[in-house]
Amino acid sequence: MRRHPRRGEAGGEVSEAPADRGAADRGASERGAEVGRRIGVGLMYGLWKPRVLGAWKVPATGPVILAVNHSHNVDGPMVMGVAPRPTHFLIKKEAFIGPLGSFLHGIGQVEVDRSIADRTAITRALGVLSDGGVLGIFPEGTRGEGDFASLRAGLAYFAVRAGAPIVPVAVLGSTERRGRLIKQLPPLRSRVDVVFGDPFEAGDGSGRRTRKALDEATVRIQERLTGHLENARRLTGH
């Protein structure tokens, strides 16, 4: 069932965002995201055995939104490590604590306060897309079943506002078993499947950003994401 976000929720529904950031900040963020991708490659392939399907479907250039199902904390780092392009994820501010917070900022991730209308986060996310970058979003808003059953309207807002195609991403296998050494993580050297789907446009071509237009876009998005997840499960056997 479709839900609307609380104001300020990650990827939440908002009015027009303020002016974009400076070019220097954006350049530093993009360089940081590339560093994060390289770190992710080493960690994800070193600790587990990712099987990546359909990565070639991610457009090689231009703005893209990766819409990722979210059932485990490792899902975001896994996508960062296997995606063919550097990715800037919208991440809740609670994760930005101490050294981890500095690290996440350094690798170009976007901090968002879910308790308010976080216009700074919205502006930064739109800046990523306006510069032709890749924005990663967990459209369910929080970790759960990872089945795209309850989407928030923010994904539609970013896609329609920026005119960016959405690539559905299914991460499967991260929750099937618990590690023996670290129970919060999948077993070391276990297989995790990451399946990229076909890019699609969320809008109806009219360019409208009204509440009704975003509602309709959210319905279209949910149908596409749910269909991709079902196909990914059949393909991988999860």
C-alpha positions as CSV (number, residue, x, y, z in Angstrom):
1,M,0.0,0.0,0.0
2,R,1.4,3.4,-1.0
3,R,2.2,5.9,1.8
4,H,3.2,9.5,1.9
5,P,6.2,10.5,3.9
6,R,6.4,12.5,7.0
7,R,7.8,15.9,6.2
8,G,11.6,15.7,5.8
9,E,11.7,11.9,5.5
10,A,14.5,10.6,3.3
11,G,13.4,11.3,-0.2
12,G,10.3,13.0,1.2
13,E,7.7,15.0,-0.7
14,V,8.6,18.7,-0.7
15,S,8.1,22.0,-2.4
16,E,10.7,23.6,-4.5
17,A,14.2,23.3,-3.2
18,P,16.6,26.2,-2.6
19,A,19.6,27.1,-4.8
20,D,22.1,24.4,-5.6
21,R,25.5,24.0,-4.0
22,G,28.8,25.4,-5.4
23,A,30.7,23.6,-8.1
24,A,33.7,23.0,-5.8
25,D,31.5,21.2,-3.3
26,R,29.9,19.1,-6.0
27,G,33.3,18.1,-7.5
28,A,34.6,17.1,-4.1
29,S,31.5,15.0,-3.5
30,E,31.8,13.2,-6.8
31,R,35.5,12.5,-6.2
32,G,34.5,11.2,-2.8
33,A,31.8,8.9,-4.2
34,E,34.4,7.4,-6.6
35,V,36.7,6.7,-3.6
36,G,33.7,5.2,-1.8
37,R,33.0,3.0,-4.8
38,R,36.5,1.7,-4.9
39,I,36.4,1.0,-1.1
40,G,33.1,-0.8,-1.6
41,V,34.5,-3.0,-4.4
42,G,37.3,-4.2,-2.1
43,L,35.1,-4.8,0.9
44,M,32.1,-6.3,-0.7
45,Y,34.1,-8.7,-3.0
46,G,36.5,-9.4,-0.1
47,L,33.9,-10.3,2.5
48,W,31.2,-11.9,0.3
49,K,30.6,-13.2,-3.1
50,P,28.4,-10.7,-5.0
51,R,26.7,-12.0,-8.1
52,V,25.8,-8.9,-10.2
53,L,23.2,-9.2,-13.0
54,G,22.2,-6.4,-15.4
55,A,24.7,-3.8,-14.3
56,W,25.0,-2.9,-18.0
57,K,21.5,-1.5,-17.9
58,V,22.6,1.5,-15.8
59,P,23.0,4.4,-18.2
60,A,26.7,5.2,-18.6
61,T,26.2,8.9,-18.4
62,G,23.6,11.4,-17.2
63,P,21.4,11.6,-14.1
64,V,20.2,8.3,-12.7
65,I,18.3,7.2,-9.6
66,L,18.9,3.7,-8.2
67,A,15.8,2.6,-6.3
68,V,17.0,-0.2,-4.0
69,N,15.0,-2.5,-1.8
70,H,16.2,-2.4,1.8
71,S,16.1,-5.4,4.2
72,H,19.6,-5.3,5.6
73,N,22.3,-2.7,6.6
74,V,24.7,-4.2,4.0
75,D,22.4,-3.4,1.1
76,G,23.6,0.1,0.6
77,P,27.3,-0.6,0.8
78,M,26.8,-3.6,-1.5
79,V,25.2,-1.5,-4.2
80,M,27.9,1.1,-3.8
81,G,30.5,-1.6,-4.4
82,V,29.0,-3.3,-7.4
83,A,27.3,-0.4,-9.2
84,P,29.1,0.6,-12.4
85,R,29.1,4.3,-11.4
86,P,29.8,6.2,-8.2
87,T,26.6,6.4,-6.1
88,H,25.4,9.1,-3.6
89,F,22.9,7.5,-1.2
90,L,20.4,9.4,0.9
91,I,21.2,8.2,4.4
92,K,19.5,9.0,7.7
93,K,21.4,11.4,9.9
94,E,21.5,8.9,12.7
95,A,24.2,7.1,10.8
96,F,26.5,10.2,10.7
97,I,28.0,9.8,14.2
98,G,31.7,10.3,15.0
99,P,34.3,9.0,12.6
100,L,31.6,7.1,10.6
101,G,29.9,10.4,9.9
102,S,33.1,12.0,8.7
103,F,33.7,9.0,6.5
104,L,30.2,9.1,4.9
105,H,30.5,12.8,4.2
106,G,34.0,12.2,2.7
107,I,32.7,9.5,0.2
108,G,29.9,11.8,-1.0
109,Q,26.9,10.4,0.8
110,V,24.0,12.7,1.6
111,E,22.8,13.1,5.2
112,V,19.1,13.6,5.7
113,D,17.1,14.5,8.8
114,R,13.9,12.6,8.6
115,S,12.2,14.6,11.4
116,I,12.0,17.8,9.4
117,A,11.7,19.1,5.9
118,D,15.4,18.8,5.2
119,R,15.8,21.3,2.4
120,T,19.6,21.0,2.6
121,A,19.5,17.3,1.9
122,I,17.0,17.8,-0.9
123,T,19.1,20.5,-2.5
124,R,22.2,18.3,-2.4
125,A,20.4,15.3,-3.8
126,L,19.0,17.4,-6.7
127,G,22.5,18.8,-7.2
128,V,23.8,15.2,-7.7
129,L,21.2,14.7,-10.4
130,S,21.7,18.1,-12.0
131,D,25.4,17.3,-12.4
132,G,24.6,14.0,-14.1
133,G,25.4,11.9,-11.1
134,V,23.8,8.8,-9.6
135,L,21.5,9.1,-6.6
136,G,20.7,6.0,-4.5
137,I,17.4,5.9,-2.7
138,F,15.7,3.4,-0.5
139,P,12.1,4.2,-1.6
140,E,10.5,2.4,1.4
141,G,12.1,5.0,3.6
142,T,13.5,2.6,6.2
143,R,14.8,-1.0,6.5
144,G,12.0,-3.6,6.4
145,E,10.8,-6.5,4.3
146,G,12.6,-5.1,1.3
147,D,9.6,-5.9,-1.0
148,F,8.7,-2.4,-2.2
149,A,5.2,-2.9,-0.7
150,S,5.1,0.6,0.8
151,L,6.7,3.4,-1.1
152,R,7.1,7.0,-0.1
153,A,6.4,9.7,-2.5
154,G,9.9,11.3,-2.4
155,L,11.3,9.0,-5.1
156,A,8.7,10.3,-7.5
157,Y,9.5,13.8,-6.6
158,F,13.2,13.5,-7.4
159,A,12.6,11.5,-10.6
160,V,10.0,14.0,-11.9
161,R,11.8,17.1,-10.7
162,A,15.1,16.1,-12.2
163,G,13.8,14.2,-15.2
164,A,16.1,11.3,-14.2
165,P,15.4,7.7,-15.1
166,I,14.9,5.2,-12.3
167,V,16.8,1.9,-12.3
168,P,15.3,-0.7,-10.0
169,V,17.8,-2.6,-7.9
170,A,17.0,-5.8,-6.0
171,V,19.5,-7.0,-3.4
172,L,18.7,-10.6,-2.5
173,G,20.3,-13.1,-0.1
174,S,21.6,-10.6,2.5
175,T,19.0,-11.7,5.1
176,E,18.7,-15.4,4.5
177,R,21.4,-16.5,7.0
178,R,23.2,-14.8,9.9
179,G,27.0,-14.8,10.2
180,R,28.6,-17.0,12.9
181,L,31.1,-14.4,13.9
182,I,29.0,-11.2,13.4
183,K,25.4,-12.1,13.5
184,Q,24.3,-8.7,12.2
185,L,26.0,-9.5,8.8
186,P,25.5,-12.2,6.2
187,P,27.9,-15.1,6.6
188,L,31.4,-14.4,5.2
189,R,31.9,-15.5,1.7
190,S,28.2,-16.1,1.2
191,R,26.6,-15.2,-2.1
192,V,24.5,-12.0,-2.3
193,D,22.7,-11.3,-5.6
194,V,22.3,-7.7,-6.9
195,V,20.0,-7.5,-9.9
196,F,19.7,-4.2,-11.9
197,G,16.5,-3.7,-13.9
198,D,15.6,-1.7,-17.0
199,P,15.6,2.1,-16.6
200,F,12.2,3.8,-16.8
201,E,10.7,7.3,-16.6
202,A,8.4,8.0,-13.6
203,G,6.6,11.0,-15.1
204,D,3.8,11.0,-17.7
205,G,5.7,13.3,-20.0
206,S,3.8,16.4,-19.0
207,G,6.4,17.8,-16.6
208,R,3.7,18.3,-13.9
209,R,4.8,18.2,-10.3
210,T,1.4,18.5,-8.6
211,R,0.3,16.3,-5.7
212,K,-1.8,14.3,-8.2
213,A,1.0,13.9,-10.7
214,L,3.3,12.6,-7.9
215,D,0.6,10.2,-6.7
216,E,0.2,8.8,-10.1
217,A,4.0,8.6,-10.6
218,T,4.4,6.7,-7.3
219,V,1.8,4.1,-8.4
220,R,3.7,3.6,-11.7
221,I,7.0,3.3,-9.8
222,Q,5.6,0.8,-7.4
223,E,4.4,-1.4,-10.2
224,R,7.7,-1.3,-11.9
225,L,9.8,-2.0,-8.8
226,T,7.5,-4.8,-7.6
227,G,7.6,-6.4,-11.0
228,H,11.4,-6.2,-11.1
229,L,11.7,-7.7,-7.7
230,E,9.5,-10.7,-8.7
231,N,11.6,-11.2,-11.8
232,A,14.8,-11.0,-9.8
233,R,13.6,-13.6,-7.4
234,R,12.7,-16.0,-10.2
235,L,16.0,-15.4,-11.9
236,T,18.1,-15.9,-8.8
237,G,16.0,-18.5,-7.0
238,H,15.6,-16.4,-3.8
